[in-house]
Amino acid sequence: MSRIQSFPPLAERDARVLILGSMPGAASLRAGEYYAHPRNHFWPLLGTLAGFAPTLPYAARVQALNAAGIAVWDVLHSCKREGSLDVMIERDSALANDFASFFARHTAVTQVYFNGSAAEQIYRRAVLPRLNLPQLAYSRLPSTSPANASYSFARKLAAWQAISAHLLQPAASQLSTTL
């Protein structure tokens, strides 16, 4: 089994919200894009919340997230995993991303949302004990993964509405009209 590596963060310096996944799935790794699986609800959810079309080209969606003050990253820098499921991550192979450096550069981030329980569990085990950042608030949201089929899109959207209070809505609204 080979080692897989996540992507750099999608983040501008003024980001206020950080959404963390665990590790990109196979479709995302092949495409070189976050949340590339066609049945993943991430882009439709964020498009609804931040006011952009989830069908925009990837670069435009990233720009829309940036304009809304949203950063996206994964807890893990690399790991060994067969397939795409988080339960298949070899725990001993997991190497976390450098969050101390990330938060030093992105000082406006005050809210961290976990895209599912695996991201939260890995972060709390591998990252949180090394950080001293009391200004950060943490919340877990239901996974947008197609593997989380017990949650409908509507149910996920209701939970993900929690990030709306932190979005830079005017920037996102303005961007959606120009793309």
N, C-alpha and C positions, 0 to 999 in steps of 0.2 A: 504494500500500500504506500503510495507516495504522499509527500507532504504537500498540502495546498496552502495558498496564501491569500489573505483578503486584500481589499483595495485600500488606497489612501482615503482619508475622510473627504466627504463633500462638505466643505465648511468655509464660510467667510469669517473674517475676524469679528464681525458684529453679530454672529449667530447667538440666539438666546435659548434655543432648544436643541438638545442633542437626542437623536433617536438611534438607539443601539440595537443591532441584530447580533447574532452569535458569529456566524461565518457564512459567506455567500454559498448558495447552493450550486449544484452542477450547471444549471442553465445560466446562472449569473456569471459563473467563472468562465464558461465558454463564450458568453457575449461580452465579457469585460464591463458589465454594468450591474449596479445594484438592483436587486429585485426584478430580474429579467424573465422569470418564469411567467408565462402568459396567464396563469390562473392565480398568481399571487395578487392579493388585494392592496398591496402597498401603494402603488401609483394611483389607482382609482380613489382610495381613501384620501391620500394627501392632495390629490387634485380637487376633490370635493371640498376639503377643509381650507385649502389655500387659494382656491379659485383659479385653477388652471386645468386644461384638458389633459387627461392622463395619456392621451394618444399622441401628444406632441413628441417630437424627436427627443431622444434622451438628453442631449445637451440643453435643450429648452426646459425640460422638466427640472434638471439640476439647477438651472438659472432661476426658475420659479421658486424652488425650495430656498435657495440662497436669498432671494428677495423677500421671502416670508420670514427670514431669520431662523431657518431650520438647518441643522447640520445632521449628517447621516454618517455612521461608521459602524464597525463591528467590534465586539469585545475582543475577539481573537485576531492576532496578527497571522498566525499559522497554526496548523494542526494536521493530524492524520485522520482521515475520515473516508469511509467507503460510502458512496452515494451522496445524498443531500440532507439526510435526516440528522438533527442535532444529537439524537441518542446514539448515533454511530461515531461521534467524535471520540477518539482515543484520549481519555482524560490526561494521561501522562505525557501526551505529545502536545498539549495545548499551550501555546505561548501568547500571552495577552499583548495587546497594543500598548503603546506608551501614553497613558492617559495623563500623567503628570505634565508632560510637555504639551499635550493637547490643551489642557485646561489653563496652562500658563499663557498660551497664545490666544485662547478664546475666553477671555475673562468675562464676557457678557453672558455666557451660558450659566443659567441658574436652575434649569430643569432638565433632567435626564429621563427619557422614556425608554423603556425596554420593549422591544418588539417580541414579546413572548417570554415565557418562563425560563427557557434555557439561557437566553442572553442575561437575564437578571441573575440567575444562579451562578453563572460563570463569573460575572462581574463582581458579585458580592464575595465570592471565594477567592478570585485571583487578582482583583484590582483594588477593591474598596479598602482592605486592610492596610494598603500602602499609601493611601491618600489621606490628607487632612484638609478637606474642603467642606466645612460645615455649611457654606452658602448653597450647596447643591441640594435640590429636592429630587427624589426618585419615585417613579411610578411605573408599574408594569401594565402594559396593554396586551390585549389578546393578539396572538401571532397572526400576521397577515398571510402566512404560508398556506398553500392549498392543503397541506397536511392537517391544518386546523379546520377541517370540514364541519365540525360540530357547531361552529359559529357562522351564521349567515353574514353576508355583507352588511345588512342593516344592523345586526347586533354588533359587529366590529365597528361600524361607523359610530354607533351610539357611544361606545367606549372611547374611541379615538377622538371624539369631540373634546375631550379633556385638554388637548393641546391648543384648541382654538384661542384660549385666553392669552396665550404666549406668542401668537403669530403677529407679525408685522403686516396686518391686513391691507393697509393702503398700498404698500409696495407690491404685494402679491396681486391685488386687484388691478393695479396699473399695469403690471407686467402682462397679465392674461389678455389685456386688450391690445397689447402691442405685438404679441407673438403670432 
